[in-house]
């Protein structure tokens, strides 16, 4: 690569001289590096560059690969933007070479079934993937020596299509790897790296792709290869699709294949010291680590090998809901692991014990969560409440054999969100003006947010109104596209309060709670000079029929004349829609049945942007709630209420809070037309929440409490 100073005068790029052609080629190489490092997804300057280089492709795809192709075919446009290209490239190089902020951290491999980095790489379904993406981004910002392993889903998760009855249908679009920011990993001979994964009576081959997430490489395994059987080519076709047979194949590829990929890609001195399993999907990697110890002669029995690798393993459980914990029948386990377990020196019954909570319960299925718990010396839930719930759920499920117990049977590290990814442009500008710029590089440091207490309320209201306007413009356009006539005329950015709800549509999340008393909701929405608009978004799992019926209920309500233009459902929920909603909503509503929400992070993103949180005291809100910065559902209700009676009481409480506290405070304006008391509450909320629930704080906590002690134990 040429020194960037030599490129500073890209005059007449279209001239056909060797020097000018070299300049153009160097500009293209700089642009390629910007394109193929997903740091652009949280770097506004680079996104602005892509948008200005190729406005139409960027608006249509939000994909810089399309921008790159367009720009390379237009040398004059390339020359016009040369200075910006070089500045962004220099900034990226500086970022990649920044010193680490966390010292003496061992090398970490982060395994997860899904990652949400950007909407143009749709290998995620929801909260777990978004959290994993934020974990990688924060690790990159902090300079942790972290790599990540996942699967390259050729059809990703489904595209949501709402039919004429409001029912969710699923459509799948094939992902073209040539059109997204991933590249094949090549070996020393320049050929794609392909690893072998043991399957019954055959070997499944998996190619390895890499996506660069700042300083973090994300390796993605792909079985869609001609040398595989047709059914094996489909192993990595769909995220969370297919039956249990498909799921166990995916988890074998992720866990066993993922570790083998690292062995094939990385030199011995660069291998990970600590493996972090997120949910049980990758837990088979614990067996592969033990097999390696046995094969090398470092251990003489499986129990000895398992004990040796326990300190290398950390496990995070992300849900208390039973459906989130994969478990396979005995015959399926035997079909896939008959030969493999013999390499471990285990009988079928001994192998099954690794995945059974109760060793005496021979009818129990093989639980991937139990396997992870029996394998990892460090394990945690994702909020303080979830840590307690998980300890109750999984109490006694520890390492089968150990000299000493881990630091805690079940620890807790509360989730956080990646500030730079989720904060909106107007709020970012406000923070720069009111706080300085340290919040960008050290969002987890509380002192960087203290000045919010003195923030100019007029400027805060202007920023909030701008972000609300962008959301309402999109909502209006989508409502018109659906033939619903757009938003009601009195729903304007300067006047309306936006109540947002966006997440997976599972019944325990109770999306319909706000519709329990529809006539009262109509009265609140049609409140003269107090317009309220409710915006929903979310997908139900393709096999979750009750969840799909809940989607249908919300969609049908949006088409009801009583709610038309004031209650809207945004279909095909993805990262882009999530960003719009958390940036533009004034109140973020979360209504799970306690204690089924492990953490939840959408509310963290919304409060970062100045929304106020209205939520059940569950997950993160159970530890975050303070009177005066948000509202708590369930507070003060009788503990004797259960089931429908409890839902009815909370529905009434929700409507009471809206009618008697939230709406009056939002629409109480001073002489400048600003809701002064509301903005005081917003400022206090941001000051309190932003540092405590940042992904950088979360990753630092994992580094200090899990990764570093694990690395020291491994080295001992």
Helices and strands as residue ranges (DSSP letters): G 4-7, H 18-35, G 38-42, H 44-53, H 55-61, H 64-72, H 75-80, H 82-96, E 108-111, H 127-142, E 146-151, E 159-162, E 168-171, G 177-179, E 183-184, E 194-199, E 202-213, E 216-222, H 230-233, H 244-252, I 253-257, H 258-265, G 268-270, E 274-278, G 280-282, H 284-296, H 302-310, E 313-316, G 322-324, E 327-328, H 330-343, H 348-353, E 366-367, H 368-375, E 378-381, H 384-394, E 411-412, H 419-422, H 425-435, H 438-441, G 446-454, H 457-481, E 497-502, G 507-509, G 511-515, H 518-525, E 532-537, H 545-559, E 567-570, H 575-584, E 587-590, H 602-608, E 612-616, H 620-624, E 630-633, H 643-657, I 658-662, H 663-666, H 676-692, H 695-702, I 703-707, H 708-715
